[in-house]
Amino acid sequence: MRPYVLQGHTRPLNQVAFNAEGDLLVTCGKDSNINLWWTDNGVRAGSFDGHNGVVWTVDMTYDSKVLLSAAGDSSARLWSMEDGRELFRFRFNEPARACRFSVGEKLAAVSTDPFMNSVSTIRLFNIAADPAEQSDEEILRLTGPRGRITRLHWTDQNRVLLSSSEDGMVRRWDVETGKCLAEKQLHEKQVMDMQMSTDGTHFITASTDRTAKLVDTQSLEVLKEYKSAAPINSAALSPIFDHVLIGGGQDAAAVTTTAAKAGYFEARFFHKVFQEEFAQARGHFSPINSVAFSPDGTSFVTGAEEGNVRLHHFDADYFQIGDRI
């Protein structure tokens, strides 16, 4: 399983994300770059240039025509994935961090960080079918969490929004009323990543408290827990097998004094039910900041602090033993 090493970033990666079909990969990082790659051969297909600060998160429409990005330059932007043009810019007074299209892409949620006298906020916008008619008018504003909001997910047919934040909490928000329906302290430290299962019934969180947790979407009950010897920055669920992929490693500040083996910079595979580690994928020499499975489960990608992205296509052996693990 020799990976493609994608070298398109000069600073740490923040997120790697497949499109719905799995033929395209988008990566973003602290160098303000957003890159688009073909997943079959790892060739760069293009880039989205314009942000002036760290790009934290991205999301794509189901038809892979529009990209949404949230960045530290106090903006969220809509991009054409066909030619890389900027279609629209949402401007804020605070740095933007998490972003997510609703199912059907008629709405978008963007979180902004606490800044000066502002608190962390989730802002909802209508997304126009024609970019020329797009408006920056907020239709709802959700406030309350302490610390930055790191990830957002829509659920319950777009009636509920899930948020994870630096205070270790996951919250369910009513999109109609703006009220917090439920909240739960899932982690002792900040939640770095939250990824949904294919059917939306559960999700997985990753935290610097060295645990990743499988959580029920409705009750926020912890179903399973996966432990590591180092902080976990990202976790993903396989769409075809009961496999969990986690990535992380020793704090980036201590990387220069740490051997790769001692830093736990490998991508680690756990059994979803039995919570046992059964495989590792080495290659990075710094903490992994983001991991993702392809929608068909035939490949996975990792993005790390050193700026490299590693795209792995599973060997045939993986599919033969996958059901038995």
N, C-alpha and C positions, 0 to 999 in steps of 0.2 A: 504494500500500500504506500507507494511513493507519492508524496503530495506535490502539488504545484505551489511554489512560494511566490506570492504576489507582492511585488515591491512598488507600491504607489504612494506610500506615506513616509514622511520624514520625522514624524513624532508619534506618540502612542495612539493606538487604535481605541475607539470608544464603543463602536458597534459594528457588527457584521450582520447582514440580513439578506435572505433569499427572497425573490419575488414569488408569486403564487404558483407559477409553473416550474420554478426551480432552474430555469435556464440562465437567469441573471443573478448577480450578487452585487450588493451595494455595501461599501465600506466607508466609514467616516471616522475622523480622529481629531486630535488636538492641533493639527497643522492647518485647520480650516478647510481641508480638502474633502470632497465627496467623490468617490470613484465608482465606476460601473464596470463589471467584469463579466465575461462569458464563463459559465461554470464548466463547460465541457473541456476547455483547454486552458483556462486561466488567463486568457488574453484580455487586456483592458479594452473595453468597448467605448469608453468616454469618461467625462468628468463633468461635475456641476460646480462652476466657479463663480464666486461672488461673496461668500461669507467672509467676514473679517475677524472672526474669532473661532474658538473651539466649537466643533459641531458634535453635539452630544448624541442625538438620536435621529433616525430616519424611519419613514414608513412609505409603502407604495400602495397604489390602488390595485385592485384585483386584476385589471387588464394591463397592468404595467405601463400605463401611459403617463401617470403623474406621480411625482415624488414629493413628499413632505419632509422638511428638515427643521430641526430646532437647534439654535446655536447660542453661544455666549455673547454674540454681538447684539443681543436684545432683539432678535428677529426670528420669525419662523417663515419659511419660504416654500412656495409651490414651484416645482420645476417640471418642464416637459422631458420625459424620459426618451423621447424620440430624437430630439436635437440638442438637449441640454440647456434650453432657454429658461430663464427665470420668468414664471408666469405671474406671480403675485408675491407681495411681501407683507407679512403681518409685523407691525412695529410695536415694541413694548418699551417700558422704562426700566425693565429688569431683564437679566439674562434668561433666555428660554432653555429648557432642558429636555423634557419628555414630550413626545408627540405621537398621535395615533389617529388614523382614519376610523370612522365607525364602519360597521358592516353595511355595504352598499355605498359607502363613501359620500353620503350626503351631509355628514357632519365631520368635524375634526376637533380633537382636544389637544391643547398645548398647555404645559405647565411652565410657570415662571418662578424663579428662585426668590427667596427673601433678599431684599436689597434696600438699604437705607431704612425708611419707615414702612416699606411694603412687606407683607407676609407672603409665604408661598401660596400660589394661586393656580387653579386649573381653569382655563378659559375655553369655552365652547364656541365654535364658529360654524355657520352654514357654508357648505362648499358648493359653489355654483357649477352647473354643467358646462357653461361657457366661461373660461377664465376672464374674459373681458367684462363680465358682469359680477366678478368676485368682489365682496365687500369685507372690510376688516371690522365690522360691527360685531361685538360680542353678544351672543344670545343668552349666555349664562356664565356666572363666575362662582367657582367653588373655593372656599377658603377654610382654613382651620389647622392643617397639619403643621407641626413644628419641623423645621429642617426642610431640605430640598426634596421635591418629589422626583423620584428617579425613573419610574415606569408607569405607563397607563395602558389599560385594556378595556375594551367595550365588551359587555356580556348581557345576557337576558334580552336579546333582540334590541339592543341599543338603549334599553331602559335604565341600565346600571353601568356605572364606570368604576373600574377597579384602579386603585392607586397604591404604589409602594413608596416609602420615603425613608429618609435618613434616620428617623427616630425608631426604625425597626418595625413600624406599623404597616399593616395593609388595611385599606378602607374600601367600603362599598358606598358609592354615592348614587342617589336618586337623581337622574338627569332632568326629570320634570321639575322637581321642587328645589334641587340643590342641597338637600339635606344629606347628612352622613347616616346611612342606614345601619352600618355596623363597622366596627373597627376591632382589630386584634393585634396584640403585641406578639409577632411571630419570631422576632430576632432580638438579641441583646444589643446588637450594633446595627449599622445601616444596611438596608436592603439595596444591593447593587444591581440586581437584575430580577425580572419577573417575566416568565414566558408561559403562554397558555398551551394546553393540550389541543390536539386536533379537533376534538368534539366539544371543547369548551367547558367540560364538567370539572376540571381541575387544572391547577397551574403549579409551577415550580418557582421557588424564590432562591436567590443566592445572596449570601451575606458575608461580611468581613468577620463575623463571629465564628467562622470556620464550619458553618453548616449550610446545607441546601435542604429545603423542605417542600414536600408535595402537599398541596393544600386543596381542600374542597372549595369550589367557586362559590357555592351558596352559603355554607355554614362557616367558612374560613377555618374549619377543623383541620389540624395537621394530620395527614394520613401516613406519611413516611418521612424519615429524616436521614440524610446522607452526610457523614462527617469527614472532615479532612484535617490534615495536620497544619494547614496554612489557610489564610483567608480565601474565600471563594468569591470570585467577581462575576461569574456568569454560569448559568445552568440551562440545559435544553432537554426536551423530551423527544425520543424517537417516535415518529409517526407510525412505524410498522412493528417495532418490537418493544418489549418491556425493558427498555434501556434508557439510562439517564447519563448525560454528558455534562461534566462540570469542568470549569477552568478557573485558575487563580494562581496563587503563589505567594511567596514572601513579599512583604511590603516593598514597593518599588524603591523606596529610599535606601534600602539595605541590599539592593541587588548587586552593587559593585563589590561587595565583600562576601558574596555567596556563590558557591559552585552551583551549576545548573541542577545537579542531582539533589542537592540539599535544599534548593529553593522551591521545590514542588511546582515546577513550571510545566509539567506534563498535563495533557488533556486526559481526564480520567473517566472511565466508563463504569457505571454501577448498575446492578440489577434493580429495576424499579420496585419490585415487590420485596425481594429478600435483602435489599440494601447493602449488598456485598460488591466490592470492587472486583472487576474481572479483567480489565485491560487498561493499558495506557498508550498514549501516542505522544512520543517525544519530538523535540525539534526546536521549540522556542527556548531562548536563553534569558527570558524575562517573564514577569507575570502575564498570564492570559487575561485579557480584559473582556472578551466577548466570545461566545460560542453559539453555533446554530446548526441544526440538522436541515438538510434539504427537504422540501415538502414530500418527496417520494421515499425518503429515508435511505437513499443510496449513497449519500455523501454527507460530509460535515465540514465545517470551516471554523478556524480559530483566528482571532486577532489579538496581538500582544503589545506589551509596553514598548518593545523595541521597534515597532512600526511595521513588522511583517505580518502578512496574512498567509495562512497555510490552508490550502483547499485539498481535502482528502476524498478520494473516491474509494469506497469499500471494495475489497477483493471478493471473489465469488465465495470464498470460505466463510466470510462473515454471514452470508445469507443461509448457508447450509447449517451453521451452528447456532444462528441467532435464536431460533425457536427453542433450542435445547438449553440455552443458557438460563 
